């Protein structure tokens, strides 16, 4: 089969489009013929080299997959050859105390497809059968590949960790990102007032279509000042953040007393500063978030199937052009998701 892989860490030039052996499935695996694989920031981090993701090389990235079941292992009874499926990217053991309690993203052996195991930048991918779910009938393969990782992440941040309530005000950083795109919509569906940021004027109407009540162009305005103006000096109840040091101070300053900041990424770096006096005197809560649970993903898929949640696919690239796709992601000159097709 054809696949995109890297044999050493580094820039986008390390991505190679090559022939490689077909995956060999085990008794409880399925083989999926990949029709679409969405990009995530994770793909960039692991290509560049990240100590949190040690992996044997060569490596095939790609966490978000939709396709058609090609083969099933002899112990698989709940998946049929020919089924149109999308993949739950979080790989759990389903035996530990966390998995049995429905907190599978806390599993002791938790892994991500395409992170420490070969992923979907390929014509075929091997998947544990529990991670294969039926596609909502109204979605294309590109749409089905584009929503899982970002929707489960945004849902977990807003509801499991932030405890978002109807009528609260949320600031979502970066509406044009995958997580941002989903967080705007999910917060709006929950009855929140949604403020969000973008980096250019052309992205403003796109954020409004998603449901944002106010859109702040961070290239032209100071976000924290505009937030104070929009909330009559109060600040927001919840901030959804995935960017890191570049926006950290702004996020903290935008919180109301008792506000909650949930972060799931470090796009602009890993180190931030925090004044503890400001933290405790304003009774703020800061939580880290990583992925989400299977139940949260199933709920997001239901909303996608009902047309109440949508995914924006900015652009598609053929698999052989994965290098150009990743370079577009790094440029930030896109809105929504970038998807590879086979």
KAUR-V752410 format. One record per residue. N is the residue number from 0. RES is the residue in one small letter. PHI is phi in whole degrees, 0 to 359 (none if undefined). Layout:
n={N	N}
res={RES	RES}
phi={PHI	PHI}
//
This chain:
n={0	1	2	3	4	5	6	7	8	9	10	11	12	13	14	15	16	17	18	19	20	21	22	23	24	25	26	27	28	29	30	31	32	33	34	35	36	37	38	39	40	41	42	43	44	45	46	47	48	49	50	51	52	53	54	55	56	57	58	59	60	61	62	63	64	65	66	67	68	69	70	71	72	73	74	75	76	77	78	79	80	81	82	83	84	85	86	87	88	89	90	91	92	93	94	95	96	97	98	99	100	101	102	103	104	105	106	107	108	109	110	111	112	113	114	115	116	117	118	119	120	121	122	123	124	125	126	127	128	129	130	131	132	133	134	135	136	137	138	139	140	141	142	143	144	145	146	147	148	149	150	151	152	153	154	155	156	157	158	159	160	161	162	163	164	165	166	167	168	169	170	171	172	173	174	175	176	177	178	179	180	181	182	183	184	185	186	187	188	189	190	191	192	193	194	195	196	197	198	199	200	201	202	203	204	205	206	207	208	209	210	211	212	213	214	215	216	217	218	219	220	221	222	223	224	225	226	227	228	229	230	231	232	233	234	235	236	237	238	239	240	241	242	243	244	245	246	247	248	249	250	251	252	253	254	255	256	257	258	259	260	261	262	263	264	265	266	267	268	269	270	271	272	273	274	275	276	277	278	279	280	281	282	283	284	285	286	287	288	289	290	291	292	293	294	295	296	297	298	299	300	301	302	303	304	305	306	307	308	309	310	311	312	313	314	315	316	317	318	319	320	321	322	323	324	325	326	327	328	329	330	331	332	333	334	335	336	337	338	339	340	341}
res={x	x	x	x	x	x	x	x	x	x	x	x	x	x	x	x	x	x	x	x	x	x	x	x	x	x	x	x	x	x	x	x	x	x	x	x	x	x	x	x	x	x	x	x	x	x	x	x	x	x	x	x	x	x	x	x	x	x	x	x	x	x	x	x	x	x	x	x	x	x	x	x	x	x	x	x	x	x	x	x	x	x	x	x	x	x	x	x	x	x	x	x	x	x	x	x	x	x	x	x	x	x	x	x	x	x	x	x	x	x	x	x	x	x	x	x	x	x	x	x	x	x	x	x	x	x	x	x	x	x	x	x	x	x	x	x	x	x	x	x	x	x	x	x	x	x	x	x	x	x	x	x	x	x	x	x	x	x	x	x	x	x	x	x	x	x	x	x	x	x	x	x	x	x	x	x	x	x	x	x	x	x	x	x	x	x	x	x	x	x	x	x	x	x	x	x	x	x	x	x	x	x	x	x	x	x	x	x	x	x	x	x	x	x	x	x	x	x	x	x	x	x	x	x	x	x	x	x	x	x	x	x	x	x	x	x	x	x	x	x	x	x	x	x	x	x	x	x	x	x	x	x	x	x	x	x	x	x	x	x	x	x	x	x	x	x	x	x	x	x	x	x	x	x	x	x	x	x	x	x	x	x	x	x	x	x	x	x	x	x	x	x	x	x	x	x	x	x	x	x	x	x	x	x	x	x	x	x	x	x	x	x	x	x	x	x	x	x	x	x	x	x	x	x	x	x	x	x	x	x	x	x	x	x	x	x	x	x	x	x	x	x}
phi={none	270	208	254	216	229	260	208	282	157	283	296	294	282	286	235	258	221	277	213	297	294	297	258	277	266	301	247	254	232	254	251	279	288	257	206	220	274	278	223	303	305	300	288	300	285	294	288	104	222	299	287	231	289	210	289	248	288	224	254	279	112	259	250	233	226	182	237	292	261	217	230	290	296	262	266	244	255	228	247	301	94	292	274	224	240	248	281	287	275	259	239	277	63	232	285	296	291	300	291	268	80	248	296	285	258	308	297	250	305	217	240	305	84	260	254	219	301	243	264	282	199	286	220	216	269	226	301	300	292	264	255	235	293	291	304	295	275	258	280	299	297	293	294	283	274	258	300	298	286	287	292	293	297	297	298	296	288	254	291	259	278	61	305	245	306	92	282	249	240	250	255	280	74	297	281	280	298	296	299	303	285	296	302	292	295	296	294	299	277	89	271	272	244	254	212	240	220	253	205	296	293	272	299	297	294	291	296	300	292	124	295	277	212	237	249	276	291	283	243	234	276	299	298	294	293	299	299	295	290	249	55	86	280	95	259	283	222	242	257	229	213	255	104	306	301	237	302	301	300	297	296	293	277	283	282	300	77	288	237	250	244	237	228	200	212	300	258	136	252	253	230	251	214	277	299	297	292	298	280	291	262	55	274	238	237	229	265	230	223	55	188	267	301	299	294	292	299	295	298	296	299	295	297	296	275	76	270	228	232	242	261	261	290	200	243	228	295	309	298	258	300	299	297	297	293	295	295	299	296	290	66	269	208	223	103	241	250	229	267	238	247}
//
